[in-house]
Amino acid sequence: MRISRRAFLDVCKGSAIGLGAFKLAQLGNVLANPNAPTVVWLQGASCTGCSVSFLNRISSSAPKTAADVLIQTINLAYHPTLMAPAGQTAADILQTAQNSGNFILAVEGGVPTAFGGATCWAYSSNGVEVTFLSAVQALASKAKAVLSIGTCAAYGGIPSTSANPAGIRSVSAATGKPTLNIPGCPTHPDWIVWAIANLLTNSIGSLDSKGRPAALFGRLVHDQCPRKPPSEQHQNCLERWGCQGKYTYGVCPVSRWNNGVSWCIDVNAPCIGCTEPTFAAASMRRASASGNCYGSCHREDD
Amino acid sequence: MPTTLVIDPVTRLEGHLKVEVTVDQVNGKQQVVAVNSVGTLFRGFENILKGRNPLDSPDITQRICGVCPVSHGVVSCKALEAAAGVNIPDNARIMRNLVLGSNFIQSHILHFYHLALQDYVNGPNMPPWQPSWNVDKRFVASEEQTLVNNYVRALDMRRQAHEMGALFGGKLPHVASFVAGGMTRAAQSARISQFRTYLSAITSFIQNVYMPDVDAVAARYNDYLSLGAGYGNLLAFGVFDLDNTGQNLLLRRGYIDPGQAWRTVNIANITEHVTSSWYSSGNALNPASGATTPQYPKTGAYSWLKAPRYSNKPYEVGPLARMAVNGDYAAKTSVMDRHQARAHEALKIATAMSGWIGQLTTRSARASYTVPTSGTGVGLGEAARGALGHWVSISGGNIANYQIVTPTCWNASPRDTAGVRGPMEQALMGTPVADLQQPVEVVRVIHAFDPCLSCAVHVMRPAEGARIFALGHYHTGEDAHAHPHAH
């Protein structure tokens, strides 16, 4: 399982969001320990989009792919979409982790609380059904750290907006535990890998008031945007079409998406503020008087 | 004596799934004799959309599902465009098809290798692939190694399929560029060129790796060419518009009853039953006038899924239904036919995409769109796993009602008002179960449907006195009735 620790450390050196030399050494020590914490990844009121995004991991330095992360870097004891075991065999893994306390809990999706949590069931153990609400509460109380992957886990996300018929709350609110929040709808695979590496070394650095690491969410999208005035592209700034880049923190303009092929603003789509607790609370798309022009009223071709 | 097996969670699918099947001896053969299907995640997207700016719905509805967001985005745009009477430019239609095709391919590859294959092959000897149920594995070690190697290659290819789609989508999952009226940005020549490069490599993988691997599994497990047949009722809304008439599709709209030729679909014949669902809203409503009011607990209900029916009958949706309706695959239902039809469809779509990219120009891909003060629109299409429909009603410039019928609602639906099982429930009936502790046969039938939950299947209400058997742990029937769903 722990085949290529050195390779994993390289990603941290090679990345713009990397770790310092001291922390790299720390991570090496943690990973060299056969008793390194496992990762338990649960899905609640989620769409599985953050898991799919994780599978899109690709980097010029190891772990280059999701397969590298899984095979060579971490011990992913539980992940509903990827794991082979099912049923009691799967539920037993959760019990083992909970008993050991030696795991990082990664949660994707918010926590439904309406109807006593009965709008989302996590698993059955010995024939007894366990709601996602009680599963997360129990596991969070024993975990070494709790990672909220994506905006739903971090803040509730779209399902928690307006009527919130399922009573969905963030993982932190539902458990009373502080969480490391890696928001985004979905979140970015590199941010997930960064977060797990830093949790393993207890070196997440400073957090902002919304529980996000400054290393990833310390700057506004607008301030890093290639269309920020007075750049050559500033006439293409999408603010008048409702772009939320001035109010949204994240390194999207640097990370870009899907092996760097594009990102929202690159296709003239305004930032919709998906890393913020206020995501989707208000309308995300603005129509002009003559229709929903967005940024493509201007030059469309390169 | 009947035994009820609890499999919760059923893993390797999208969302939450719980299955309880009652197994008994029938004619000397141990098999599934009772089945209920229960969705157990309710988020209420339809209610969340009410009162919102209609322009938000392509972004919001994509977040229903991170595996099929593109389908929701396309269908939502179509519903809005229908409500406003707006036609989109050919370039927008083609770009949507290309992004959608990219996601179909990534979904089909993901489904076979990463979700289904471990029912037949042991994965790497480490978590999350172990521990696993080591039962009825028929490949020798060298064959297993090849398939595991292809599992890793397939991770790479599905990632590349997403990169291909993101060239025009901005990002995946959850594309940024879909808006009512078209696409936020026209194609660029460099991107068209990059798209071709990706498509060539992915098409080669489908032909030379994916399809042969599916054939190999189907040949070694040829008993599954008859297991899991179900009703044989097939329904497709059709997908990939070839022009702007809405009538000419790569995979056409239609339905098939067993032994009969395909027929055209009239969406007025669709109703959603909620007798077995935790909703208090009206029963057997057409989605155009549908409602979604949760009620839990509710007497006689056992699922968060509604039960869509066409002319009051259950229909299976998915690649096999699409390919059969289109005349590209025999209208024969089984576990392996579902896998093979899916692989054949991947190639058909990839081949069509090669033609579409040649039709794409760098000119405008967007029509002006103004939200109507009032109006209604229907968007029909397909997700990788089956027919998808959005029904929107706009009033005062805002969404007054929004109803969504997803593929897994058709396939994993609970019983309807007449007590008729959903398609997946029916397919599970009679499935042989050799090892009560490792009921892999049940999971193989379920996985073949590629269920996309955020919901669940749940088979319960055992006969009085039946033993409840939670994979290694026996209980009395009374325990089952004592758990929360029974209240």
Interface residues (C-beta under 8 A of the other chain):
Chain A: M1 T38 Q43 A45 S46 C47 T48 G49 C50 S51 V52 S53 L55 N56 R57 I58 T65 A66 A67 L70 I71 N75 L76 A77 Y78 H79 P80 T81 L82 M83 A84 P85 A86 G87 Q88 T89 A90 A91 I93 P112 A114 F115 G116 A118 T119 C120 W121 A122 Y123 S124 S125 N126 G127 V128 E129 G157 I158 P159 T161 S162 A163 N164 P165 A166 I168 C185 P186 W257 N258 N259 V261 S262 W263 C264 D266 V267 N268 A269 I272 A280 S283 M284 R285 R286 A287 S290 G291 N292 C293 Y294 G295 S296 E300 D301 D302
Chain B: V6 I7 D8 P9 V10 T11 R12 L13 E14 G15 H16 K18 T40 L41 F42 R43 G44 F45 N47 I48 K50 G51 R52 N53 L55 D56 D59 I60 R63 I64 C65 G66 V67 P69 L110 H114 L115 Q118 G123 P124 M126 P127 P128 W129 Q130 P131 S132 W133 V152 L155 D156 R158 R159 H162 E163 G165 A166 L167 F168 G169 G170 K171 L172 P173 H174 A176 S177 V179 A180 G181 M183 T184 R185 A186 Q188 S189 A190 Q194 P294 Y296 P297 W304 T362 R363 S364 A365 R366 S368 Y369 T370 V371 V443 S454 A456 I468 A470 L471 G472 H473 H475 D479 A480 H483 P484 H485
